[in-house]
Amino acid sequence: MTTLIALAVAVVPGALLGFALPPGRYRWAAWAAAPALTLGLVTLAMTWLPQLGLPDGPLAVLAAEVLLAGLAVLASRLVTRGLVEPDADSRDAVGRPADAGWRARITRLRLPAVRPGRADVIGIAIPAAISVAFGWLMLGRLVAPPGWDAMNHGFLTRRIMDTDSVLISSACTSGSTEPALSCSFYPLAANVSWAQAAELSGGRISTVLSAWSILVGPLALVAAVYACVRALGGRPVVAASAAAAPAVLGPMWMSVITGRITEQTAPCMAGAIALLIALAARGAHPVRLGLLAGLCGAGIVMTHTYDVLFIAVLAIGMLLAVRGRWVLRRVAAAAGAMVLAGLVPLLPLLGVLAGANGERLSNPPALLGKYGESFEYWVTDPQRYVLFAYPGVGGADFQLSEPTIQVGLWLVIPCLLLSPLCLVLPRLRWARPWLAAGVVWTAIGVWTTASDSAAAMTLSSLWYGVRERVRSMIFPVYGVLAVAGAVVLGLAVGWLLTRVAAKAGALRGSEAPAAVAAGVLVVVLLGLAAVPASWQPLRGALKGRAPVGESYEKTYKWLAENNPPGATVAYDRHHEFITWAYADYEVPLLFGIPPLPGLPAENYDRRWDAWNWLVDNADARPAGCEVRRFNISYVVVGTRNMPGAWDKHYERKRLESSDKLELAHKIGRISIYRVTEAGRSCATGG
């Protein structure tokens, strides 16, 4: 039930805005962007409710989303003429203006039914089922999502629920007790949606986060890619193939290996937002579509900020590829509407947004001055194009000898090499925006990986200089372009058959070769990906970064039942997955979000002083006063560690011999120690 509620909360408010458009391709485009529209409504509500002195808890924001969507639909029904010029939708069957008379106005309040064609229903349903199935295969059956950043998101979401406030200052703190501000800006729109789902369902935050990775993101991607391909002339089979391919080709699941749920789901929405922008500029409803597109942009800024850059490039490609008249007045109206709708939700945050980059620490370029190696990393290394994109380029455990990996590469690389022919083949117009966006952002990746110029460092600081985040941002490109290359092969085979076979004349101009080629490629890739040898390595890596086994849930429950009211639990931050005790079971924990650069670190340093004192680290200073200040009752340690994140901040032997702790309970390989009076001894009595 929690999963279904999370899906509904993420989709329904944005989908309501689709009724602001007439039945047809415009409404379908809006519905494809429903999750992004919901995030836009969340942003609008969460930024303005506090400014207006209104309740700003998660459910208050949800109520505001639904109210705003309803008002927008009502306004669209009452405005009976186009806001720029009349169009076909503004006249009745005999050509009279649709706003002639009050009866017509009342009639416009109805919401006409929209029935999709059978081919489109099947074309959406099959890749959706495939994507969700692979999501469950990769991320299902875990106690909580993998990765340290998922625990950060769990903490932020629980803080939103505990404080009943969506303010950044309420969520982004150094801990759940004695909190201090840890960041002045953090994009919290998705966290607010997660808090809404958890409060409505009474379920766990970890379940909601998993639902976004398994359901919301993949379904948004399928809808976005399918809508883009169909809007640009692709047939249902080709569109379905393009929508299914990113589930196995590209880092869709690799994106969440460190727990960045938004890093996976924000790119899933990119295609639908880009399509809205293109239709706004060249379609019949520039103002309405422009308002929706701008609202989506604001939602992405408050979800995973730098993804708006990829969306902008993709939108330019869509703008050039979509059919429609270039009318200056419509383009200007669309642009104005987008700026207005994108700016209004963010107005209260413009100050902190402008200074947010100062809180970022950017890694230096990984291949400084080595443009050749950077090009190899980004383009020619075959490891970049393996199924599931795992392991990443340079991964030591890459096994090219694996048959499924080999066959997948033999299929994918030729198709990718043929995909640029979409620039000259009219039937592949739908692939051009993806090709353009992929080329631009690959070039940016090469540049920022090798250059330390001011411009390169400023740009790469948006993703902290971590080059793999660029690949995650553009991940749908790989699957879509592989399908485009397969279509090129299909068209070539069809052309050859018409030349050498007397009975093949019917193939001239037929859509069959393209559909067969696209379908065959995707079916084969899906078959290869379903072989355990293909998906188990990534599943193992994800599992290794998540709490596994009943001992964790039993530990969290024990702490929830036995921790004194108001007391906190100390743990080796994120290292042993104890953070989920707060996110899922409301057990106050010692550590929250570390203060970002430029903010005072004293509060957070004192927390570490308390930890070092309790576990008897060699360099610990007396900190019994800090133990009292943060009211630490228990210390929890385990033996399962987060790989590759941090070293341990304690030695087990010293901890076990410390007179500041005594063993209170043990569940499996997790030990819970009670803080003794020696641990709380404070010379000043403070």
C-alpha positions as CSV (number, residue, x, y, z in Angstrom):
1,M,0.0,0.0,0.0
2,T,2.9,2.4,0.8
3,T,4.3,1.8,-2.7
4,L,1.0,2.6,-4.4
5,I,0.4,5.7,-2.3
6,A,3.9,6.9,-3.2
7,L,3.2,6.4,-6.9
8,A,-0.2,8.2,-6.6
9,V,1.4,11.1,-4.6
10,A,4.1,11.5,-7.3
11,V,1.8,11.4,-10.3
12,V,-1.8,12.5,-9.5
13,P,-1.4,16.2,-8.7
14,G,0.7,16.8,-11.8
15,A,-1.7,14.6,-13.9
16,L,-4.6,16.9,-12.9
17,L,-2.9,19.7,-14.8
18,G,-3.3,17.7,-18.0
19,F,-7.0,18.6,-18.0
20,A,-6.0,22.3,-18.5
21,L,-5.3,21.2,-22.1
22,P,-7.8,19.9,-24.7
23,P,-7.9,16.1,-25.5
24,G,-5.2,15.0,-27.9
25,R,-1.4,15.1,-28.1
26,Y,-1.0,18.1,-25.8
27,R,-2.8,16.4,-22.9
28,W,-0.9,13.2,-23.5
29,A,2.4,15.2,-23.4
30,A,1.3,16.8,-20.1
31,W,0.5,13.4,-18.6
32,A,3.8,12.0,-19.7
33,A,5.4,14.8,-17.6
34,A,3.0,14.3,-14.6
35,P,5.8,13.4,-12.1
36,A,7.8,16.6,-13.1
37,L,4.6,18.7,-12.9
38,T,3.9,17.3,-9.4
39,L,7.4,18.4,-8.4
40,G,6.7,21.8,-9.8
41,L,3.5,22.0,-7.7
42,V,5.5,20.9,-4.6
43,T,8.0,23.6,-5.3
44,L,5.4,26.3,-5.7
45,A,3.6,25.3,-2.5
46,M,6.7,24.6,-0.3
47,T,8.3,28.0,-1.1
48,W,5.2,30.2,-0.8
49,L,3.2,28.7,2.1
50,P,5.8,29.8,4.6
51,Q,5.9,33.2,3.0
52,L,2.2,33.6,3.4
53,G,2.3,32.4,7.0
54,L,0.3,29.3,6.2
55,P,1.0,25.8,7.6
56,D,3.8,24.3,5.6
57,G,3.8,20.6,6.7
58,P,4.0,17.8,4.0
59,L,0.2,17.3,4.0
60,A,-0.5,21.0,3.9
61,V,1.8,21.2,0.8
62,L,-0.1,18.2,-0.7
63,A,-3.5,20.0,-0.2
64,A,-2.0,23.1,-1.8
65,E,-0.8,21.1,-4.8
66,V,-4.3,19.6,-5.4
67,L,-5.9,23.0,-4.9
68,L,-3.5,24.8,-7.3
69,A,-4.0,22.1,-9.9
70,G,-7.8,22.3,-9.6
71,L,-7.7,26.1,-9.9
72,A,-5.5,25.9,-12.9
73,V,-7.9,23.4,-14.6
74,L,-10.9,25.6,-13.7
75,A,-9.2,28.7,-15.1
76,S,-8.4,26.8,-18.3
77,R,-12.1,25.9,-18.7
78,L,-13.3,29.4,-18.2
79,V,-10.7,31.0,-20.6
80,T,-12.5,29.9,-23.8
81,R,-10.3,31.6,-26.3
82,G,-6.6,31.1,-27.0
83,L,-4.4,33.5,-25.0
84,V,-2.5,34.4,-28.2
85,E,-4.8,33.6,-31.1
86,P,-7.8,31.4,-31.8
87,D,-7.0,27.9,-32.9
88,A,-8.9,24.8,-34.1
89,D,-9.8,23.9,-30.5
90,S,-11.6,27.2,-29.9
91,R,-14.3,26.7,-32.5
92,D,-17.3,24.3,-32.5
93,A,-18.3,21.8,-35.2
94,V,-19.8,24.5,-37.5
95,G,-17.0,27.0,-37.1
96,R,-18.6,29.3,-34.5
97,P,-16.4,30.5,-31.6
98,A,-16.6,28.1,-28.8
99,D,-17.3,30.8,-26.2
100,A,-20.6,31.9,-27.9
101,G,-23.1,31.9,-25.0
102,W,-23.1,30.9,-21.4
103,R,-24.2,27.3,-22.3
104,A,-20.9,26.9,-24.2
105,R,-19.0,28.2,-21.2
106,I,-20.7,25.7,-18.9
107,T,-20.0,22.9,-21.4
108,R,-16.3,23.7,-21.3
109,L,-16.2,22.8,-17.6
110,R,-16.6,19.2,-18.5
111,L,-13.5,17.0,-18.8
112,P,-13.9,15.0,-22.0
113,A,-12.7,11.4,-22.0
114,V,-9.5,10.5,-23.8
115,R,-9.2,7.0,-25.1
116,P,-5.7,6.0,-26.3
117,G,-5.3,3.6,-29.2
118,R,-4.7,-0.1,-28.5
119,A,-1.2,0.0,-30.1
120,D,-0.2,2.9,-27.8
121,V,-1.6,1.1,-24.7
122,I,0.5,-2.0,-25.5
123,G,3.5,0.2,-26.5
124,I,3.5,1.8,-23.1
125,A,2.5,-1.2,-21.0
126,I,5.2,-3.6,-22.2
127,P,8.3,-1.4,-21.6
128,A,6.7,-0.2,-18.4
129,A,6.4,-3.8,-17.1
130,I,10.0,-4.6,-18.3
131,S,11.5,-1.6,-16.5
132,V,9.6,-2.2,-13.3
133,A,10.6,-5.9,-13.4
134,F,14.3,-5.0,-13.7
135,G,13.9,-2.5,-11.0
136,W,12.5,-5.1,-8.7
137,L,15.3,-7.5,-9.7
138,M,18.0,-5.0,-8.8
139,L,16.5,-3.1,-5.9
140,G,13.7,-5.2,-4.5
141,R,13.9,-7.3,-1.3
142,L,16.3,-5.0,0.5
143,V,15.7,-3.7,4.0
144,A,16.3,-0.2,2.7
145,P,17.7,1.4,-0.5
146,P,21.5,1.1,-1.0
147,G,24.0,3.8,-0.5
148,W,25.0,6.5,2.0
149,D,23.1,9.3,0.2
150,A,19.8,7.4,0.6
151,M,20.4,7.6,4.3
152,N,20.9,11.4,4.0
153,H,17.6,11.6,2.1
154,G,16.0,9.4,4.8
155,F,17.2,11.8,7.5
156,L,16.0,14.9,5.6
157,T,12.6,13.4,5.0
158,R,12.2,12.3,8.6
159,R,13.2,15.9,9.7
160,I,10.4,17.3,7.4
161,M,7.9,15.0,9.1
162,D,9.2,15.6,12.7
163,T,9.2,19.4,12.3
164,D,6.0,19.5,10.1
165,S,7.8,22.0,8.0
166,V,9.3,21.9,4.5
167,L,11.8,24.7,5.2
168,I,15.4,23.9,4.3
169,S,16.4,25.2,7.7
170,S,14.1,22.7,9.4
171,A,15.3,19.6,7.4
172,C,19.0,20.2,6.7
173,T,20.5,20.0,10.2
174,S,23.4,18.5,12.1
175,G,21.3,16.1,14.0
176,S,17.8,15.3,15.2
177,T,18.5,16.8,18.7
178,E,20.3,20.1,19.4
179,P,20.2,20.8,15.7
180,A,22.3,23.4,13.9
181,L,21.9,24.5,10.3
182,S,24.0,22.3,7.9
183,C,23.1,23.9,4.6
184,S,21.3,27.1,3.4
185,F,20.1,25.4,0.2
186,Y,19.1,21.8,-0.6
187,P,16.6,20.7,-3.3
188,L,13.9,19.1,-1.2
189,A,11.0,18.8,-3.5
190,A,11.3,15.0,-3.8
191,N,11.9,14.7,-0.1
192,V,8.6,16.5,0.5
193,S,6.8,14.1,-1.8
194,W,8.4,11.2,0.1
195,A,7.2,12.7,3.4
196,Q,3.7,13.0,2.1
197,A,3.6,9.4,1.0
198,A,5.0,8.2,4.3
199,E,2.5,10.2,6.3
200,L,-0.5,9.2,4.2
201,S,0.3,5.5,4.3
202,G,1.9,5.2,7.7
203,G,4.7,3.3,6.0
204,R,8.4,3.5,6.1
205,I,10.4,6.2,4.3
206,S,12.8,3.5,3.0
207,T,9.8,1.9,1.2
208,V,8.8,5.2,-0.4
209,L,12.4,5.8,-1.6
210,S,12.5,2.3,-3.0
211,A,9.2,2.9,-4.8
212,W,10.7,5.9,-6.5
213,S,13.6,3.9,-7.8
214,I,11.6,0.8,-8.8
215,L,8.3,2.4,-10.0
216,V,8.2,6.2,-10.3
217,G,11.5,6.9,-12.1
218,P,11.3,3.9,-14.5
219,L,7.6,4.6,-15.4
220,A,8.4,8.3,-15.9
221,L,11.2,7.4,-18.3
222,V,9.0,5.0,-20.3
223,A,6.3,7.6,-20.6
224,A,8.8,10.4,-21.5
225,V,10.7,8.5,-24.2
226,Y,7.5,7.0,-25.7
227,A,5.9,10.4,-25.9
228,C,8.9,12.0,-27.5
229,V,9.3,9.3,-30.1
230,R,5.6,9.3,-31.0
231,A,5.4,13.1,-31.1
232,L,8.2,13.1,-33.6
233,G,6.7,10.5,-35.9
234,G,8.0,7.2,-34.6
235,R,5.7,4.2,-34.8
236,P,4.4,2.4,-31.6
237,V,6.8,-0.5,-31.9
238,V,9.8,1.7,-32.4
239,A,8.7,4.0,-29.6
240,A,8.2,1.0,-27.2
241,S,11.6,-0.3,-28.1
242,A,13.2,3.1,-27.4
243,A,11.4,3.3,-24.1
244,A,12.4,-0.2,-23.0
245,A,16.1,0.0,-24.0
246,P,17.4,2.3,-21.2
247,A,16.3,-0.3,-18.6
248,V,19.3,-2.4,-19.6
249,L,21.5,-0.1,-21.5
250,G,22.9,2.8,-19.5
251,P,23.4,3.5,-15.8
252,M,19.7,3.6,-14.8
253,W,20.3,1.3,-11.8
254,M,23.9,2.2,-11.4
255,S,22.8,5.7,-10.5
256,V,21.5,4.6,-7.1
257,I,24.6,2.7,-6.0
258,T,25.4,5.5,-3.7
259,G,21.8,6.2,-2.8
260,R,21.1,9.2,-5.0
261,I,17.4,8.4,-5.8
262,T,17.0,11.9,-7.4
263,E,20.1,11.3,-9.6
264,Q,18.2,8.3,-11.1
265,T,14.7,9.8,-11.3
266,A,15.3,13.4,-12.5
267,P,16.8,12.3,-15.8
268,C,13.9,10.0,-16.3
269,M,11.6,13.0,-16.6
270,A,13.9,15.0,-18.9
271,G,12.4,13.9,-22.2
272,A,8.8,14.8,-21.3
273,I,9.8,18.3,-20.0
274,A,11.8,18.9,-23.2
275,L,8.8,17.8,-25.3
276,L,6.5,20.2,-23.4
277,I,9.0,23.1,-24.1
278,A,9.0,22.2,-27.8
279,L,5.2,21.9,-28.1
280,A,4.8,25.2,-26.3
281,A,6.9,27.1,-28.8
282,R,5.5,25.4,-31.9
283,G,2.1,24.2,-30.9
284,A,-1.4,25.6,-30.5
285,H,-1.3,26.4,-26.8
286,P,1.9,28.3,-26.1
287,V,0.8,30.0,-22.9
288,R,-0.7,26.9,-21.2
289,L,2.1,24.6,-22.3
290,G,4.7,27.2,-21.5
291,L,3.3,27.5,-17.9
292,L,3.4,23.8,-17.5
293,A,7.0,23.5,-18.9
294,G,8.2,26.3,-16.6
295,L,6.6,24.7,-13.6
296,C,8.4,21.4,-14.5
297,G,11.7,23.3,-14.7
298,A,11.2,24.8,-11.2
299,G,10.4,21.3,-9.9
300,I,13.7,19.9,-11.3
301,V,15.7,22.8,-9.8
302,M,14.3,21.8,-6.4
303,T,14.9,18.1,-7.0
304,H,18.2,17.6,-8.8
305,T,19.3,21.0,-9.8
306,Y,21.9,20.5,-12.6
307,D,19.6,18.3,-14.6
308,V,18.0,21.4,-16.0
309,L,21.1,21.9,-18.1
310,F,20.6,18.5,-19.9
311,I,16.9,19.2,-20.3
312,A,17.7,22.6,-21.9
313,V,19.9,21.0,-24.5
314,L,17.5,18.2,-25.2
315,A,14.7,20.8,-25.5
316,I,16.6,22.7,-28.2
317,G,16.8,19.5,-30.2
318,M,13.1,18.8,-29.7
319,L,12.3,22.4,-30.7
320,L,14.1,21.9,-34.0
321,A,12.7,18.5,-34.6
322,V,9.0,18.8,-33.7
323,R,6.6,19.7,-36.5
324,G,4.7,23.0,-36.3
325,R,4.8,26.6,-37.6
326,W,7.4,29.1,-36.4
327,V,5.2,32.0,-35.2
328,L,7.2,34.7,-33.4
329,R,4.2,35.7,-31.3
330,R,3.7,32.1,-30.1
331,V,7.4,31.6,-29.4
332,A,7.5,34.8,-27.4
333,A,4.3,33.9,-25.5
334,A,5.7,30.4,-24.7
335,A,9.0,31.8,-23.6
336,G,7.4,34.4,-21.4
337,A,5.1,31.8,-19.8
338,M,8.0,29.5,-19.1
339,V,10.0,32.2,-17.5
340,L,7.1,33.3,-15.4
341,A,6.1,29.7,-14.3
342,G,9.7,28.8,-13.6
343,L,10.6,32.0,-11.7
344,V,7.5,32.4,-9.4
345,P,8.0,29.2,-7.5
346,L,11.7,30.0,-6.9
347,L,11.4,33.7,-6.0
348,P,11.6,33.1,-2.2
349,L,14.8,31.0,-2.8
350,L,16.7,33.2,-5.3
351,G,19.1,34.5,-2.7
352,V,20.1,31.1,-1.4
353,L,20.1,29.6,-4.9
354,A,22.6,32.3,-6.0
355,G,24.9,31.4,-3.2
356,A,24.5,27.6,-3.2
357,N,27.5,27.0,-5.3
358,G,29.7,28.4,-2.5
359,E,28.7,25.4,-0.4
360,R,30.0,22.9,-2.9
361,L,33.4,21.3,-2.9
362,S,34.5,20.3,-6.4
363,N,37.0,17.5,-7.0
364,P,39.9,18.4,-9.3
365,P,39.8,17.1,-12.9
366,A,40.5,13.4,-12.9
367,L,42.6,13.6,-16.1
368,L,44.1,17.1,-16.0
369,G,45.5,18.0,-19.4
370,K,45.0,14.5,-20.8
371,Y,42.4,15.1,-23.4
372,G,43.2,11.9,-25.3
373,E,42.6,9.8,-22.2
374,S,39.5,11.8,-21.4
375,F,38.1,11.1,-24.9
376,E,38.9,7.4,-24.4
377,Y,37.1,7.5,-21.0
378,W,34.0,9.1,-22.4
379,V,33.8,7.7,-25.9
380,T,36.0,4.8,-27.0
381,D,36.2,2.6,-23.9
382,P,33.9,-0.3,-24.6
383,Q,33.2,-0.6,-20.8
384,R,31.0,2.4,-21.2
385,Y,28.5,0.5,-23.3
386,V,28.1,-2.7,-21.3
387,L,24.7,-3.9,-20.1
388,F,23.6,-2.0,-17.0
389,A,26.8,0.1,-17.3
390,Y,28.4,-1.9,-14.5
391,P,31.1,-1.7,-13.5
392,G,31.9,1.8,-14.4
393,V,34.7,2.7,-16.8
394,G,38.0,1.5,-15.2
395,G,36.3,-0.9,-12.8
396,A,38.7,-3.6,-11.9
397,D,36.1,-6.4,-12.0
398,F,35.1,-5.8,-15.6
399,Q,34.9,-9.2,-17.4
400,L,34.8,-8.8,-21.2
401,S,35.1,-12.6,-21.3
402,E,31.5,-12.9,-20.1
403,P,29.5,-14.1,-23.1
404,T,26.4,-12.0,-22.4
405,I,28.6,-8.9,-22.1
406,Q,30.5,-9.7,-25.3
407,V,27.3,-10.3,-27.4
408,G,25.7,-7.2,-25.9
409,L,28.7,-5.1,-27.0
410,W,28.7,-6.6,-30.5
411,L,25.1,-5.5,-30.8
412,V,25.2,-2.1,-29.1
413,I,28.4,-0.5,-30.5
414,P,27.6,-1.0,-34.2
415,C,24.1,0.4,-33.6
416,L,25.5,3.5,-31.7
417,L,28.0,4.0,-34.6
418,L,25.1,4.0,-37.1
419,S,22.8,6.3,-35.0
420,P,24.2,9.6,-36.4
421,L,22.5,8.7,-39.7
422,C,19.3,9.9,-38.1
423,L,20.5,13.3,-39.2
424,V,19.8,12.4,-42.8
425,L,17.0,9.8,-42.6
426,P,13.6,11.5,-42.2
427,R,12.1,8.5,-40.4
428,L,14.6,8.9,-37.6
429,R,13.8,12.5,-36.9
430,W,12.7,11.4,-33.4
431,A,16.3,10.4,-32.6
432,R,17.9,13.7,-33.5
433,P,17.3,15.6,-30.2
434,W,18.8,12.7,-28.2
435,L,21.8,12.5,-30.5
436,A,22.4,16.2,-30.2
437,A,22.1,16.2,-26.4
438,G,24.4,13.1,-26.1
439,V,27.1,14.7,-28.3
440,V,27.0,18.0,-26.4
441,W,27.1,16.5,-23.0
442,T,29.8,14.0,-23.9
443,A,31.9,16.9,-25.2
444,I,31.3,18.7,-21.9
445,G,32.3,15.5,-20.0
446,V,35.6,15.3,-22.0
447,W,36.3,19.0,-21.4
448,T,35.5,19.1,-17.6
449,T,37.4,15.8,-17.0
450,A,40.6,17.3,-18.5
451,S,40.5,21.0,-17.9
452,D,40.9,23.1,-14.8
453,S,40.0,26.4,-16.4
454,A,37.7,28.7,-14.4
455,A,34.8,27.9,-16.8
456,A,35.2,24.2,-16.6
457,M,35.6,24.2,-12.8
458,T,32.6,26.4,-12.3
459,L,30.4,24.1,-14.5
460,S,31.7,20.9,-13.0
461,S,31.2,22.2,-9.5
462,L,27.5,21.8,-10.1
463,W,28.1,18.0,-9.9
464,Y,31.0,18.3,-7.5
465,G,33.4,17.4,-10.2
466,V,32.3,13.8,-10.2
467,R,32.4,12.8,-13.8
468,E,30.1,9.8,-13.6
469,R,27.3,12.1,-12.5
470,V,27.3,13.5,-16.1
471,R,26.8,10.0,-17.5
472,S,23.9,9.4,-15.0
473,M,22.3,12.7,-16.1
474,I,22.2,11.7,-19.8
475,F,21.7,7.9,-19.3
476,P,18.6,7.6,-21.5
477,V,20.6,8.6,-24.5
478,Y,22.5,5.3,-24.8
479,G,19.4,3.1,-25.1
480,V,17.5,5.5,-27.4
481,L,20.4,5.9,-29.8
482,A,21.1,2.2,-29.9
483,V,17.5,1.7,-31.1
484,A,18.0,4.4,-33.6
485,G,21.0,2.5,-35.0
486,A,19.0,-0.7,-35.2
487,V,16.4,1.1,-37.2
488,V,19.1,2.2,-39.6
489,L,20.1,-1.4,-40.0
490,G,16.5,-2.4,-40.6
491,L,15.9,0.3,-43.2
492,A,19.2,-0.8,-44.9
493,V,18.1,-4.4,-45.0
494,G,14.7,-3.5,-46.3
495,W,16.3,-1.4,-49.0
496,L,18.5,-4.2,-50.1
497,L,15.7,-6.7,-50.2
498,T,13.7,-4.4,-52.5
499,R,16.7,-4.4,-54.9
500,V,17.5,-8.1,-55.0
501,A,14.1,-9.8,-54.3
502,A,11.3,-9.4,-56.9
503,K,8.6,-10.0,-54.2
504,A,10.0,-7.5,-51.8
505,G,8.5,-4.4,-53.5
506,A,5.9,-4.1,-50.7
507,L,8.7,-3.2,-48.3
508,R,9.4,0.0,-50.2
509,G,8.1,2.7,-47.8
510,S,7.0,0.1,-45.2
511,E,7.5,0.6,-41.5
512,A,8.0,-3.1,-41.0
513,P,11.9,-3.2,-41.3
514,A,12.3,-0.4,-38.8
515,A,9.9,-2.0,-36.3
516,V,11.4,-5.5,-36.7
517,A,15.0,-4.2,-36.3
518,A,14.1,-2.1,-33.2
519,G,12.1,-4.9,-31.7
520,V,14.8,-7.6,-32.3
521,L,17.6,-5.5,-30.8
522,V,15.7,-4.8,-27.7
523,V,14.3,-8.3,-27.2
524,V,17.9,-9.7,-27.6
525,L,19.3,-7.2,-25.2
526,L,16.6,-7.9,-22.7
527,G,17.3,-11.6,-23.0
528,L,21.0,-11.1,-22.5
529,A,20.3,-8.8,-19.5
530,A,18.0,-11.3,-17.9
531,V,20.8,-13.9,-17.7
532,P,22.0,-14.0,-14.1
533,A,25.6,-13.4,-15.1
534,S,24.6,-10.0,-16.5
535,W,22.6,-8.6,-13.6
536,Q,24.0,-10.3,-10.5
537,P,27.2,-8.3,-10.3
538,L,25.3,-5.0,-10.1
539,R,22.7,-6.5,-7.8
540,G,25.5,-7.7,-5.6
541,A,27.1,-4.2,-5.5
542,L,23.7,-2.7,-4.6
543,K,23.1,-5.3,-1.9
544,G,26.6,-4.7,-0.5
545,R,25.7,-1.1,0.1
546,A,22.4,-1.8,1.9
547,P,21.3,-3.3,5.2
548,V,20.6,-6.9,4.6
549,G,18.9,-9.4,7.0
550,E,16.4,-9.4,9.8
551,S,19.0,-8.3,12.4
552,Y,18.7,-4.7,11.1
553,E,15.0,-4.5,11.4
554,K,15.1,-6.1,14.8
555,T,17.8,-3.7,16.0
556,Y,15.8,-0.7,14.8
557,K,12.7,-2.0,16.5
558,W,14.5,-2.7,19.8
559,L,16.0,0.8,19.8
560,A,12.5,2.3,19.2
561,E,11.1,0.3,22.1
562,N,13.9,0.8,24.6
563,N,15.5,4.2,23.9
564,P,14.4,6.7,26.6
565,P,12.2,9.5,25.4
566,G,14.3,12.4,24.0
567,A,17.6,10.4,24.2
568,T,19.8,9.9,21.2
569,V,21.7,6.9,19.8
570,A,25.3,7.2,18.7
571,Y,26.7,5.2,15.8
572,D,29.5,5.4,13.2
573,R,27.7,7.7,10.8
574,H,26.2,5.8,7.8
575,H,29.1,3.3,8.0
576,E,27.0,0.5,9.4
577,F,23.5,1.4,8.2
578,I,22.1,2.5,11.6
579,T,20.8,5.8,10.1
580,W,17.6,4.0,9.0
581,A,16.7,3.6,12.7
582,Y,15.8,7.3,12.6
583,A,14.3,7.5,9.1
584,D,12.1,4.4,9.5
585,Y,11.6,4.0,13.3
586,E,12.0,7.6,14.6
587,V,14.9,6.8,16.9
588,P,16.8,10.1,17.5
589,L,20.4,9.7,16.3
590,L,23.5,11.6,17.0
591,F,24.6,12.5,13.5
592,G,22.7,14.3,10.8
593,I,24.0,16.2,7.7
594,P,27.6,17.5,8.0
595,P,27.7,21.3,7.7
596,L,28.6,22.4,4.1
597,P,31.6,24.8,3.5
598,G,30.9,28.2,4.9
599,L,28.7,27.1,7.8
600,P,29.9,26.7,11.4
601,A,31.1,23.2,12.2
602,E,31.3,23.5,16.0
603,N,28.0,21.6,16.6
604,Y,29.0,18.7,14.4
605,D,32.6,18.5,15.8
606,R,31.1,18.2,19.3
607,R,29.1,15.2,18.1
608,W,32.3,13.5,17.0
609,D,34.0,14.4,20.3
610,A,31.2,12.6,22.1
611,W,31.6,9.6,19.8
612,N,35.3,9.4,20.2
613,W,35.0,9.7,23.9
614,L,32.5,6.9,24.2
615,V,34.3,4.4,22.0
616,D,37.6,5.3,23.7
617,N,39.5,6.3,20.6
618,A,43.2,7.0,21.3
619,D,42.9,10.7,20.4
620,A,39.7,11.3,22.2
621,R,39.4,14.3,24.5
622,P,37.1,14.1,27.6
623,A,33.6,14.8,26.3
624,G,31.2,13.6,29.0
625,C,29.6,17.0,28.9
626,E,28.9,16.5,25.2
627,V,27.4,13.1,25.9
628,R,25.0,14.8,28.4
629,R,24.3,17.7,26.0
630,F,23.2,15.4,23.2
631,N,21.6,12.9,25.8
632,I,23.3,9.8,24.3
633,S,21.8,6.6,25.7
634,Y,23.2,3.9,23.5
635,V,26.0,3.2,21.1
636,V,25.3,0.8,18.2
637,V,28.0,-1.0,16.1
638,G,27.9,-3.9,13.6
639,T,30.2,-5.8,11.4
640,R,28.7,-5.1,8.0
641,N,30.2,-1.9,6.6
642,M,29.5,0.5,3.8
643,P,32.2,-0.2,1.2
644,G,34.3,2.6,-0.2
645,A,32.8,5.3,1.8
646,W,34.8,6.0,5.0
647,D,37.2,4.2,7.3
648,K,35.9,3.0,10.7
649,H,35.9,5.6,13.4
650,Y,36.5,3.2,16.2
651,E,38.5,0.1,17.1
652,R,36.4,-2.8,18.3
653,K,38.8,-3.9,21.0
654,R,39.0,-0.4,22.6
655,L,35.3,-0.1,22.4
656,E,34.7,-3.4,24.1
657,S,37.1,-2.6,26.9
658,S,35.8,1.0,27.4
659,D,34.3,1.7,30.9
660,K,32.0,4.2,29.3
661,L,29.9,1.5,27.7
662,E,28.3,-1.8,28.7
663,L,26.8,-4.4,26.4
664,A,23.0,-4.1,26.6
665,H,21.8,-6.3,23.7
666,K,23.0,-8.2,20.7
667,I,21.1,-9.1,17.6
668,G,23.0,-11.2,15.1
669,R,26.3,-9.3,14.4
670,I,24.9,-6.0,15.7
671,S,25.8,-4.9,19.3
672,I,24.0,-2.3,21.3
673,Y,25.9,-0.8,24.2
674,R,24.4,1.3,27.0
675,V,26.2,4.5,28.1
676,T,27.5,4.3,31.7
677,E,27.9,7.0,34.3
678,A,31.6,7.1,33.4
679,G,30.6,8.0,29.8
680,R,28.5,10.8,31.1
681,S,30.9,12.1,33.6
682,C,31.3,15.9,33.2
683,A,33.8,17.8,35.3
684,T,31.7,21.0,35.1
685,G,28.5,19.2,35.8
686,G,27.1,20.8,32.5
